[in-house]
């Protein structure tokens, strides 16, 4: 028997919507996302992110065209991903950090076969706490609840 919670369904739907927006062929080929589409993107990204500070100010402050260009380059650029993230041409550091984290979280979630993004967040927080305490994460996962 498969039991799905409302949160699980909303999380999955948010992931599908986010992916669809970022992989839209028109966006990939150079058409800008509208403010409405960016609002939808960020609204859905919040379902699997603990970062509540990400708002439409990211694109309103820096301009819609510039933000779209940088987002497109980050997601669909031809350079290796670390070079795209570290590139000096990106001035929207908060947005880029968030989007980089999204891609990392997505890779960890898929690699470990985790159901929700908050499981990845819990895992990373646990590792950080262990690291700060000088302890090893290896073999000490009994307190981690996924």
Protein Blocks (a to p, Z undefined) as FASTA:
>chain_A
ZZddfklmmmmmmmmmmmmmmmgmklmnopacdfklmmmmmmmmmmmccblkbcfklmmm
nopklmmmmmmmmmmmmbdfklmmmpmklmblmlmmmmmmmmmmmmmmmmnopabfklmm
mmmmmmmmmmmnopafehpammpcZZ
